[in-house]
């Protein structure tokens, strides 16, 4: 009797190996995407905190309206849209800050909403 593997056994082993490799590549790609999203959320939160503290400290004027801009040279690709709206509560304004990375259609965006005193 001959010793060795038949063609069917080799093909089945190749299919199992290729399924395993595809799964590993997908898992690595998902890990990279999650790391990018995590980095974006961390950076966006810190940028929002700095931006909102500038508004609440009184360094900027608080008036209803919408503004857009960029965060500067150190944060290339990060843009924002801020909107200040009146509220039914006297003396308070609704402040919404949306931060994007890579443009508004990139999928990397987050929104921060707070209420600030206009007094």
N, C-alpha and C positions, 0 to 999 in steps of 0.2 A: 504494500500500500504506500502511495506517495505521501510525503509530509509537505505541508504548506497550506496556503490559503487559496480558496477559489476566488474567481473574479467577483462573484456576488458578495462574498465576505469583505473583500477590499472596498467595493463600492459602498457598502453599508457603513463601513468604518469612515470612509471619506465624507459621506453625508453627515454623519454624527459630528465629525471634526469641523466641517464647514458651518454647521448650525451653531456650534459652540463659539467659533471665531466671530461670526456675525453678531451673536449676542454680546460678546465681550466688546466689540467695537461700538455697538450701540450704547452699552453701559458707560464706556469712556466718553463718548460724545455727550451723553446726558450729564455726566459729571462736570464736563467743561462748561456746558450751558448753565448749570446750576451755580457754578463758581462765578461766572460772569454776572448772572442775575444778583447773586449775593453781594458782589462788589458794587454793583449799581445801587442796590438798596442802601447799603452802608454809606456810600458817598453821597447819594441824594438826601439821605436823612441829615447828614452833617451840613450839607449845603443849605437845606431848608431851615435847619435850626439857626444857622448864622444869618440867613436872609430874614427870617421872622423876627429874630432878636433886634435886627436893625430897624424894623418897622415898629416894634413894641417899645423900643427905647426912646422913640421920638426923633431919631435921626432923619426920618423921611416923613413926607407929608402923607396924611391919611385922608384920602378923598375917594369917593366911589369912582370906579372905572377899571380898565383893563390895561395891562402892560406886558410886554414880552422882552426877553433879553437873554444874554449869555452870562456865564459865571466867570469868565475871564480866561487868561492864558493857561493857567494851571489846570483847568478843567475843560479841555477841548472836547466839544461834542455835547456838553451838557447845556441845555437851554431850559428856559422856564416861561410859564405864562402865569401871571398873578392877576387876581380879580378881587376887587373890594366892592362889597354890596351893602346897601343899607339893610337894617333889620327892624322889626317892629319894636325891639327893645331900645328905649331912648339911650343914647350915648354909646352904643355898641355897633360895630360893623363886622360883617362876615368876611373873613380873609381866606381865599383859596389860592394855593400855590401848587401848580402842576410842574413836575420836572421830567424832562425827556433826555434820553441819551441816544444819539444817532438819528435824530429827527422824530417827528410825531408819529410816523408810520413804522418805526423800528420795533415796537412791542415793548421797549424798555421805557416805562413811564410809571410815575407814582404821583399821588395827590395828597396834599396836606390841607386840612381845613381847621381854622381856629377862629375865635371871636376876639376882637381887639376893642379897646376903649378908644373912642374918638374924642374924649375930653382932654 
